[in-house]
């Protein structure tokens, strides 16, 4: 049976880069538009008295579908301005390698915008924690959880319009008992419409000056 692997980044995606398992790749699909967040930070998340998420911030969610057990998410990094801007709820409520506990959300509403990377089972972090160093940071799965469908493996929240790149690789156990790796790279952030309009006006003005000078 041929191994298959697909990524779906809800609300955004820039590109999917095939890694060592190119021969095993059947389908790689993306939903949404490059650089756009999945959703905006809500008023409840921003108003958390224990430390709110950035008002009107951008929440990105990344999902994966596999037909083998996820062994790890490794080589993780968040680069660019987003690297120093990830919103995190500190322990004991928040975690960088697990989704929030539903029991804590009424106490800390900002948890639903907390940033983390995780695996389907018990996750152990090796190397630099979020945002990762792109070399040694690994979120390892300590249990065999089998195939995954639309599994939410990461949520990243940054201030509105903050740009960067979220990248890494996912190791999957193939049906032949051998692991294979699939790399990913997603854009975070797009210029606001007003910024694009100003940039366009500036370019038009520059072209006009060039023509006049000629």
C-alpha positions as CSV (number, residue, x, y, z in Angstrom):
1,X,0.0,0.0,0.0
2,X,1.5,3.3,-1.0
3,X,2.1,5.8,1.8
4,X,0.3,9.1,1.5
5,X,0.6,12.4,3.2
6,X,-1.2,15.7,2.9
7,X,-1.1,19.1,4.7
8,X,-4.1,21.4,5.1
9,X,-3.5,24.8,6.7
10,X,-6.9,26.2,7.5
11,X,-7.2,29.8,6.5
12,X,-3.7,30.1,5.1
13,X,-0.8,28.5,3.4
14,X,2.2,29.6,1.4
15,X,3.8,26.4,0.1
16,X,4.5,22.8,0.9
17,X,8.0,21.6,0.3
18,X,8.5,17.9,-0.4
19,X,11.2,16.4,1.7
20,X,12.9,13.0,1.8
21,X,9.6,11.2,1.1
22,X,9.0,12.7,-2.4
23,X,8.5,9.3,-3.9
24,X,5.9,8.5,-1.2
25,X,3.9,11.7,-1.7
26,X,0.5,11.2,-3.3
27,X,-1.3,14.5,-2.6
28,X,-0.3,17.7,-0.9
29,X,-3.2,20.2,-0.6
30,X,-3.7,23.6,0.9
31,X,-6.9,25.4,1.9
32,X,-7.0,29.2,2.0
33,X,-4.9,32.0,0.7
34,X,-1.1,32.5,1.3
35,X,-0.3,34.4,4.4
36,X,-3.9,34.9,5.7
37,X,-4.6,33.9,9.3
38,X,-7.2,31.3,10.2
39,X,-9.1,33.8,12.3
40,X,-8.7,36.9,14.5
41,X,-8.2,37.1,18.2
42,X,-11.6,37.4,19.9
43,X,-12.5,40.0,22.5
44,X,-12.6,37.4,25.3
45,X,-9.1,36.2,24.4
46,X,-7.8,39.8,24.3
47,X,-9.5,40.8,27.5
48,X,-8.2,38.0,29.7
49,X,-7.3,39.7,32.9
50,X,-4.5,37.1,33.5
51,X,-2.8,38.3,30.3
52,X,-4.7,38.8,27.1
53,X,-3.8,37.8,23.5
54,X,-2.9,40.7,21.2
55,X,-6.1,42.7,20.4
56,X,-7.2,41.8,16.8
57,X,-4.2,39.5,16.5
58,X,-3.8,36.8,13.9
59,X,-4.4,33.2,14.9
60,X,-2.9,30.5,12.5
61,X,-3.9,26.8,12.7
62,X,-2.1,24.0,10.8
63,X,-3.5,20.6,10.2
64,X,-2.1,17.4,8.8
65,X,-3.5,14.1,7.5
66,X,-1.4,10.9,7.3
67,X,-1.9,7.2,6.9
68,X,0.9,6.4,9.4
69,X,1.8,7.2,13.0
70,X,3.3,10.7,13.5
71,X,6.7,10.1,15.2
72,X,7.7,13.8,15.6
73,X,7.5,17.3,14.4
74,X,11.2,18.3,14.2
75,X,13.5,21.0,12.9
76,X,10.9,23.5,14.0
77,X,11.4,27.3,13.7
78,X,9.4,30.5,13.5
79,X,11.4,33.1,11.7
80,X,11.1,36.8,10.9
81,X,9.2,39.3,13.1
82,X,6.9,36.5,14.3
83,X,9.8,34.8,16.1
84,X,9.8,37.2,19.0
85,X,6.0,37.9,18.8
86,X,4.3,34.6,19.5
87,X,1.6,34.8,22.1
88,X,2.1,32.3,25.0
89,X,0.1,31.7,28.1
90,X,2.7,30.7,30.8
91,X,2.5,27.5,32.9
92,X,0.6,26.2,34.8
93,X,-2.2,27.1,32.4
94,X,-0.4,27.2,29.1
95,X,2.0,24.8,27.3
96,X,4.2,25.1,24.3
97,X,3.8,21.4,23.4
98,X,0.1,20.7,24.2
99,X,-3.3,22.2,23.4
100,X,-4.9,23.8,26.4
101,X,-6.9,21.8,28.9
102,X,-10.7,22.6,28.4
103,X,-10.9,22.8,32.2
104,X,-8.6,25.8,32.3
105,X,-10.3,27.8,29.5
106,X,-13.0,29.4,31.7
107,X,-10.2,30.6,34.0
108,X,-8.0,31.8,31.2
109,X,-10.0,32.6,28.0
110,X,-6.7,33.5,26.2
111,X,-5.8,29.8,26.2
112,X,-7.8,29.4,23.0
113,X,-5.3,31.6,21.3
114,X,-2.2,30.2,23.0
115,X,0.7,29.2,20.7
116,X,1.9,25.6,20.6
117,X,3.2,22.7,18.5
118,X,2.1,19.2,19.4
119,X,1.7,15.6,18.3
120,X,-1.4,13.2,18.5
121,X,0.0,11.5,21.7
122,X,2.1,12.4,24.7
123,X,4.5,15.0,23.4
124,X,8.1,15.6,24.7
125,X,10.1,18.7,23.6
126,X,13.8,18.4,22.9
127,X,16.1,21.4,22.1
128,X,15.0,25.0,22.1
129,X,11.3,25.4,22.9
130,X,9.0,27.6,20.8
131,X,9.8,29.4,18.5
132,X,12.5,26.7,17.8
133,X,15.9,26.9,16.3
134,X,15.2,25.2,13.0
135,X,17.9,22.6,13.8
136,X,17.5,20.8,17.2
137,X,13.9,21.6,18.2
138,X,11.8,18.5,18.2
139,X,8.3,17.8,19.4
140,X,8.5,14.0,19.8
141,X,5.5,11.7,20.1
142,X,5.9,9.1,22.8
143,X,2.9,6.9,21.8
144,X,1.7,5.1,18.7
145,X,-1.6,6.8,17.7
146,X,-2.0,5.5,14.2
147,X,-3.3,7.3,11.2
148,X,-4.4,11.0,11.5
149,X,-7.1,12.9,9.7
150,X,-7.1,16.7,9.8
151,X,-5.0,16.7,13.0
152,X,-4.3,20.1,14.4
153,X,-0.6,20.0,15.0
154,X,0.2,23.7,15.6
155,X,-1.5,27.0,16.5
156,X,0.5,30.2,16.4
157,X,-0.8,33.6,17.4
158,X,0.9,36.9,16.7
159,X,0.0,40.6,16.6
160,X,-2.0,41.7,13.6
161,X,0.0,41.8,10.4
162,X,3.2,40.3,11.9
163,X,5.1,38.5,9.2
164,X,7.4,35.5,9.4
165,X,7.7,31.8,8.3
166,X,6.8,28.7,10.2
167,X,8.8,25.7,9.0
168,X,10.0,22.2,10.0
169,X,9.4,18.6,9.1
170,X,7.1,15.8,10.3
171,X,8.4,12.2,10.7
172,X,5.8,9.5,9.9
173,X,6.0,5.8,10.3
174,X,5.5,4.2,6.9
175,X,3.6,1.0,6.4
176,X,6.9,-0.8,5.7
177,X,8.0,0.0,9.3
178,X,10.4,2.7,8.2
179,X,10.0,6.4,9.0
180,X,10.0,9.0,6.3
181,X,10.1,12.8,6.6
182,X,7.9,15.5,5.0
183,X,9.1,19.2,5.2
184,X,6.7,22.1,5.4
185,X,7.1,25.9,5.2
186,X,4.2,28.3,5.7
187,X,4.0,32.1,5.5
188,X,2.7,34.2,8.4
189,X,1.4,37.7,7.8
190,X,0.4,39.8,4.8
191,X,0.5,43.5,4.4
192,X,-2.7,45.3,5.4
193,X,-4.8,46.6,2.5
194,X,-3.9,50.2,3.3
195,X,-0.2,49.3,3.2
196,X,-0.6,47.6,-0.1
197,X,-2.5,50.7,-1.5
198,X,0.3,53.1,-0.3
199,X,3.0,50.8,-1.8
200,X,1.1,50.8,-5.1
201,X,0.8,54.6,-5.1
202,X,4.5,54.9,-4.3
203,X,5.3,52.6,-7.2
204,X,3.1,54.5,-9.6
205,X,4.7,57.8,-8.5
206,X,8.2,56.3,-9.0
207,X,7.3,55.1,-12.5
208,X,5.8,58.6,-13.3
209,X,9.0,60.3,-12.2
210,X,11.2,57.9,-14.2
211,X,9.1,58.6,-17.4
212,X,9.2,62.4,-16.8
213,X,13.0,62.2,-16.3
214,X,13.3,60.3,-19.5
